[in-house]
Amino acid sequence: MAYNIGVIGTGYVGVVTGTCFAANGNNVYCVDIDDNKINKLKNGISPIYEPGLDLLLESNIKDERLFFTTDLSLAVNNCNIIFLCLPTPPNEDGSADLKHVEKVVQDIAKLMNNSDPQAEKIIVNKSTVPVGTASRVKEIFDKIIENNNIRVVSNPEFLREGFAIEDAMRPDRIVIGTLDEKAAELMKDLYKPFVRSGNPIYIMDEKSAEVTKYAANAFLATKISFMNDLSQYCEKVGADIDNIRLGIGSDSRIGKRFLFAGVGYGGSCFPKDVRAIMNSAKTHGTPLKIVEATHQVNENQILRFANTIIDKFSNNIKGRKFAIWGLAFKPNTDDTREAPAFKIIQKLLENECQISVYDPEAVDNTKLMFSDKIYYAKNMYDCLNNADALIIVTEWTIFRNPDFIKMHNLLQNPIIFDGRNLFTLEEMQNHGFEYYSIGRKQVTNNY
């Protein structure tokens, strides 16, 4: 059956979640306090770059299944299921800040108390929240509305930026945290269209569901950091990290994914969630040593890559010009949160370097950070003009098969620092580049 669904928050998770629920026949009210964002969404303009999202937005708005508003009461009064898709930014100590979640829950409870305090509603935590948040949300409702009929469910998201529509419409699994049988059955019915191929729906207690989200991201981050840690060793002994990736990735117990060595992970999830579960574990007296190492290796990997650049020029890069390909933390998104490119740019600016940058989607978000401190190239080749070296930070497809002759001619020095291992050592040798990658031998040429 079709449901009336409220989605509070139209950030990355909220707009994708709401649009995909609407695409499966539900009526969805998406709420946000940002007037400008809501006005754009009403006109089918997405606040984020995500392949396939614009078409889904347009079609579901046209068919009057998807609505955007700044009026929270529309969602509260019209919907029996309300998803909380709110930001949980890190505090200074790394813990998740729940002020946005708690404020919205209080507002929902007050609206219900003034209109229909005994209404049956399911409040779903879709945000990534620390263990115990579902209980905290229920406590807020219980404090404001006596003898309420609110059921609180934890339903973490597992969306990959760049593949979010695919992940939302055909999820590997659905995790539903609730011990309430009625809520569990309703949530299973809601998600039935998404798992027709047989992928599982797991029903568990709320706390287990909350930890599952953090554990998943921490484990994937650990795989990345393991390979990055190993890459430094490979460089010292002359081994090739890409060969090793193939050798271990073919083992089904390990798997092929998240084994690519690089300049480090970024984005809105891995850095924040790793720090959050580290903080929570310490608070409970059970520090997660492997997760702590994962975080430290990632921090060191970005610094190590930046130092490779500086060391190449004998610690004297003042006034030099560097070209950077890739600003988003990963390809197929415009998300620059915790982007390794930003940390590298900051390091170069501290050394008074000139910087030209190019990214297919993330330039606008980069301008918000660096304004006119750097040059924004109109294309990937314009970026190279008279640069002392090229730095590759994001593995966009268009960077994988460039015109090497043109690159050689445009660069002041044919030097490439490749943080994503896009090219083979042989082609770099053949095209006359000095080439520094991750976990592989250096390629040196006389130029």
N, C-alpha and C positions, 0 to 999 in steps of 0.2 A: 504494500500500500504506500501511497505518497504521504509524506510527513511535512508539517510546517516546522522549519528548522531556523533557529537564530544562530548567527555566527558573530561573536563579539570580537572585533579586531580585524582589520583588513590588511595586515602585513602579509608576509610571504605565505605563512600557513593558512591564515584566514581566507585570503582571496582564492587560493587554490582549493581549499576544502569546501568553501561555499559554492564555488562554481561547479565542482565535480558532483556535489550532492544535487544541485539543480539539474545537471546534465543527466541524472538518473531519475528525473521526474518529480523531485521534491520541490516545494516552495521554500525559498531561502531568503531570509532577511539578514543582510550583512550590515553591521553597525560599526561606526568609527567616530571619534570626536574631531577628526581632521576634515573640515569642510571642503578644502581644496581637493583632497584625495577622493572624497565621496562624489563630488561633482564630476571628476574625471571618470570614475568608475561607472557612474550613471550613463556616461556617453561611451562606454565600452573601452576606455583607455586604462590599461593596466598600470599600476604603480611600479611594477617590476618587469624585467625581461625574463620570460619563461616560454620556451617554444610550445606553441599550440594553445596558449592561454587566451590570447586575443580573440581567436575564432570562437572558443567556447563562451567567453564573456558575451560577445556580440549576439550569438544565437540564443542564449538563455535569457538575456535581457529582452530581446525581441519577442520571445515566446512567453514573456511575463511570468517566469519562474524564479528570476533572480532580481532582488531589489537591494538598493543601497540607501542607507539613511544615517543621519546623526541622532535620530530619536530612538533611544534605547527602549522606550515604552512600546514601540511597535513590535519589537522582537519579543519582549516579555509578555505582552498581552496576546500575541497571535501564535506563539510557538510553544509546543510542549517539550521540545528538545532544544537546549541552548548550549552551544559549544563556546568555550572560552579559548580564544586563540590570541592570547595577549603576550606582550614581551616580558621576559624574565631576565633582565640584564644582570651582569655580575656586579656585586658589591666590591669594595676595595679588597676584601679578603678572599674573593672568588666565589662566595656563596651567592645563590640566586636571590634576586630582589623580587619579592612577591607583592610589592605595593600596588602595581597595576591590577593584578588578579584580585587582591583583597578589596580594592576600591570598587571595582565593577561588581563583585559579589554583593557588597553592601548596597550598592545602587539597585541591583536587581531585587534584593530582599525588601528594600523600602518600597519599591514600586509595587511589588506583590502584596505587601502588607496593607497598602492603601487601596488596592483594587480587589484582589481575590486571594487572600492569604492561605486558603485551603486548596488552591489549584495544585494538581499533580504535574510536576515538571521534573525532567531529568537534566541536571547540570553536568556537562561533560568537560573535564579538563583535557583540552587538546594541547595546551602549552606544555613545554618541558619544565616540570616542576619537581622540587625536592620531595623526598619521601615524607609522607604525613600531610601533604597539601590537601588531599581529598577530605581528610578528617577536619582540617582547619577550615575548609570551605563550608562543610556541614555545620560546624560550630557557629560560624557567622550567621547562617540561616536560622539556626535554632535560637540564637540570642535575639534576633529581630522578629521572628515569626514563631510564636508558640504552636506546638503540635502541628507543624507543617508537613506537607506531603512531598518534600523535596528528596530526590535520590541523587547522590553525587557519584559520578563515574570517572575513572581515569582511563583515557583512550589516547595514548601517545601516538604522535605522527612519526613516520619513517620516510619522509620525502627527501629525495636527492635533488638539489638544485640543478636545473638543466634537464631533469627527467621527472619533474614533479607531477605532471599530468599523468604520465604512464604509471608512476608509483601510486597515485591516488586512485586511478580507475582500475588498475590491476595489481593490487598490493600483494607482496609475498606472504603476508600474514596480517591479521587484525588482532590487536591486543586490547581486551576489554577488562578493566579492573573494577569489579563489583562483586559483592557477596549477596546482592539483592536479586532474587530470581526474576522478578518482573522486569527490572531494569535490564538484566542480561538478555532476556528474550526479546525485548524491544530493540535493543542495540543490535542483536543478531539479525533481526528482521530488516533493520535499516541498512545493514551492510550486505544483505543477501545478494543484491545485484552486482556487487563488486567482487564476489568470490565464486562466480559460476563455474570457473575452471577447476575448482576444488581446493584452492588455497585455504589454509586453516584459519579459523577464528578461535583464539585462546581466551577462555574465561578464567580469571584469577582474582585474587584479592587486590585491593587498591594499591597497597604499598608495593607489592611485587610488580605491578604494572608500572608504577612510577620509577622503580629501580631499573626495570627492563630497558627503558629508554636511555638512561644514562649509561648502563652497562653496554648496550649495543654501540653507542658512539665511542665510548672509551676503548672498547675492544678494537674497533676499526681504526681508531687513531693509533692504537698500540701496534697494529700491523704496519702502518706507515712509518712510525718512528723506529720500529725494529729494522726495517730496510734502510732507513736513513742512517741509523747508527752503524749498521753493517757497511754502508757505502764508504765511510771514512777508512775503515779497515781495508776494504778492497783497493782503494786508491794507494794505500801504503804498500800493499803486497803485490800489486799488479794484476789483481783479479778484476772481472767485469761483472758488475752488479746486475746487468740485464741478463747475462747468461745464468746467473744464480737464480734470478727471479723465475726464469723458465724451468730451471731444474727443480726448484722446490714447489712452484705453483702447480705443477702437474700432479702433485700428491693430493688426493681428494680430501685428506685430513686438513690440509692447509688452504687449498683453493687458490685460484689465479688472481682474484680481485684484491685491490688495496695493497699490492706488493711493489708498486712503482716507486723507486727512490726519486727524491726531488728536493726542492728547496724548502719544503715544509708545508704542513697543512694550515688552512685558515678558514674563513667563513664564519657564519653566525652560530654554528652548532659545535663542532669539535673543540675549539679553544674554550668556549664558555662552559660546555658540559663537562669537559675533563676537569676544569678548575672547580666546578660546582660539586662533583662527586668526590674530588679530593678533599674539599673543605668539609663536606658532610661526614665523610669517613673519619677525618681527624676529630671532628666534634664528638663523634660517638666512640672515640678511643680505639678505632680500628683502621689506622692509616693504610691506604692502598699503595704499597711500595712500587708496584709495576706501573700503575697509573701515574704516580709522581715522576717516575723515570721517563715515561712517555712524554709528559709535558716538558721536562727539562731537555730531552733530546730534540724536541721540536724547536724550542727556543734557541738551542745551540746550532741547529742546522741552518737556520736563517742567518745567524751571525757568521757562521763558518763560510757560507757562500759569499756574503758581503766582504769578508776578509780576504777571500781568494782574489776578488777584484782589486782590492786595495794593495795586496801583496804583489800582484803582477806589475803594478806601476811603482814598486819600491816605496810604498807608503807615501807617495806624493801624487795625489789625484786632484789637488786644488787647481781649479780652472779647466780641468779636462771635461770633455763632453761625452756623455753616455746615452745611448739609445736603449729604450726598454720596450720590448714586445710583451704585452699582457699585463693588465692591471687588476682584473677581477681575480678572486681567489681561486677560481676554476673556470674552465670554458663553459659556454652556453648559459651564462648568467651575467648580470651587471652588478652583482653583489661584491662589494669591496671591503666588507667588514673583516677585520683581522687579516687582510690580504698581505701575503709576504712581499708583494711588490711595494706596498706602502712603506714597509719597514726598510726596504733597500733604498727607496727614494729618500727617506728621511736621513739615512746614514750618508748618502751621497751629498745631500744638501748641507749637512753638518760640515762636510769637507769642501764646501763652496764649489761644487761641480755644476756644470750645465747639464740639463736633462731634457731629452725629448722622449715622448711616450706615444704609444699607439695601442688601442684595444678596440675591438669591433663594437662593444656595448657599454663599457664601464667608464667612458670619458667623463660623462656628466657627474657621476658620483666622485670621481677623482678630483674634479674641479672644486667640489665642495670642501675637499681637504686641503688641496695645494694651491688653488686659485691660479695666480699668474706666476708662481714661482718656477713653473716648468713649462715647456713648450708642448702643445698638443698637436701632433702631426695629423695631416689629413688622410694619410694611408701608411702602410707598413714600410714602404720604401722612402717616403718623405722623412720618416723618423730617423733614417740612417745617415742622412746627409752630413758628411764631415765629422761623424762621431768617432771617438777614439776606440770604441768597442760597442758591441751589441750585447745586451743582457736579456735573456728569454726567461720569463717568469710564469707565464700561463700558456698551456698547451692547446691554444685554439687551432682548429684544423687548417686554417689558411696559412699558418706558420710552418706546417710540416713539409711542404714541397715548394719552397721559394725559388726565385731566380738567383742562384748563387753568384753568377757572373755579375749581375747588376749589384748585388750586395757588396761584392768585392770592390767594385768601382766606386760605390758611394761612401763606404767607410774610410776614414782617415787611416786606420790600421785594421786589417782583416782579422779581428779578434772577436771570438764569440764566447760568452759565458752562458752556458745552457743549463738552466735550473730544472729542465724537464726531460733531458736526454732525447730530444726530437730527432737528432741526426746520427748517422753511423760514423764511427771513427774513420772508416775508409773514405766516405764521401768528403769529409772535412779535409783529410789528407790530400785527396785528389784535386779539391778546389782551392787549395792553398791557404786554408784558414788555420790560425792558432786557436785551439778549441779546448775549453775547459768544461767538463760535464760532471755529473754526480756518480761517484763510485766506479769510474772508468779511467783509463790512462789518459794523460794529456796528449794532445796532438800539437806538435810544434812544427812550424815552417819558417823558412827564411823569407821575409817579405820586404 
